[in-house]
Amino acid sequence: MFFEPRIPGNTGSAIRLAAVTGARLHLVEPLGFDLSEAKLKRAGLDYHDLAVMDVHPSFDVALDALPGSRVFAFTTRATTRYTDVEYRWDDVLLFGPEPTGLPDDVLAHPRITDQVKLPMLPGRRSLNLTNAASIAVYEVWRQAGFAGG
């Protein structure tokens, strides 16, 4: 799940990621771009028809569409590594907008199961949004035995 993504190319790449892994992409509005934007389509190539994607008007509406799913918020402030979680295929991997990450009110939301991080060298701010999502999605898929792949 991308919370209020801002960069169309990153979301286009996430559409491609969803298409090749079978993950479902959830976008929480407001988006920082129009879904018909050329950069979004170029990054997603011809995978748009192969991906399953939902756009939600708010975070709570998105969570309501996923009852019973655990929600893992990815943040550089977390202490739990993403590899320390035993994932289920219906888990939600939540990523914040590119320039700021997830806001404090989202991180404190009662539906957040845990905050997790991708290890990085000290003094580095963050990874590209879709690169981070790719690492996490492939870990979930690896734990599921790359089902269907």
N, C-alpha and C positions, 0 to 999 in steps of 0.2 A: 504494500500500500504506500503510495506516494502522497504525503500530506502537503497540499498546496504547492505543487512543483512549479518552478519558474522558467526553466530552460527547455524549449521544445525538443532540441536534439537529444537530451537525456531521456525524455519521456518516449521519444521515438525508439531509442535504443532499448528501453524497457519493454516496449511493445514487442520488439524482436525477441528479447529474452523470454517473455511470456510465451511467444509462439514456439520457440524451440525447446522449452522445458515443460510445457503444459501448465505452468503456473498461471493463476488468474491475477490480472493487474487491476487494482482499485486505485482510482484517483480521487482525491478530496479537493473540492473547489474552495476558494477560487483558484483557477489555474492562471499562470502568468503568460498565457498564450491562447490562441484559438486552435482547436483540434484540427482544423483544416490547414494550418500553417505549413508551408513548404518544407521548413527545416525538420518538422516532426515527421512528415511523410518520407523525406529523404533518409533520415536516420532509421526509420522502420522498414525501409525498402518495400518489398512486396509482401511483408509479413502481417500487415494489418488485418487481413481476412482470416489469418490463421491463429490470431491471438484472441483470448477472451478478456474483455476489459469492461469495467463498470466505472461510471463517473457519478460521484455522490455530492450532493449540495453542502454537506457538512460532515464533520468527523463523527458525530453521534449517529447520523443517518447511516454512514458507512458501517459503523459497529453494529447497528441494529440489523443490518443485512447479513451479519456474520455471527449469529447467536451461538454461544458455546465455544467459539474459537478463542484460543489463547492469542494474546497480542504481545509481541516482542518489539520494543522500541529501541532502535539503533541510535546510539548517542556516544560521542567521544567521552562523556562524563561517567559512563557506566563502569562498574568494576567486574562484571561477569563477561567473560569472553563468549563470543557467539558459538564457539566449538564446545563449550561446556553445557550446552542445552541438548536434551534429547527431543528432537522436533517430531511433530505429527504433520501429516500432509495438509491438514486444515488450519494449521497455525498461520497467523498473520504476521508478516515482517513489515514493520512500520518505519519509514524513512522520512525525514523532514526536508524542507525546501533547501535548495542548493546554497544560498548565501548564509543561512542562519542555523540550520538544523531544527529539530523539534522544539517548540516553545515549552516553557515550564508547565503551563496548564495542561498541555497534552501529555507530557511526561508524568504528571501527577494524576491523570485520569484513572478512575477506579478499574477500568477494563484492562489497563496495562498489567500484563502478567509479570514482566521483568524488563529491565533495561539491560541491553547488551552492547558490546563494542567489538569492533575489529581492531586487533592490535596494530599499532603503528610505531614508528620510531619517535622518540621524544622530539618535541618542538614542531611536529607536523600538524597542520590544522585538520585536514580531512581528505578523504578520497573523493573522486568523482562519484556523484549519486548513483549512476547505473553500474559503475564498477563495484561499488559497495553492495548494491542489491544483487549483482551477479554472484559475488562471492557467497553471500548468504543463501540465495536460492539454490545454488549448486550444493551447498552443505546439506540443506534440507533434502534435496533430491538424492544425494549420496547416501544419507541415512535411510532413505526409503528404497535403497538398492537400485537406484536409477530406473524405477518402475516405468515401463513403457518405452524406455530409451534404448 
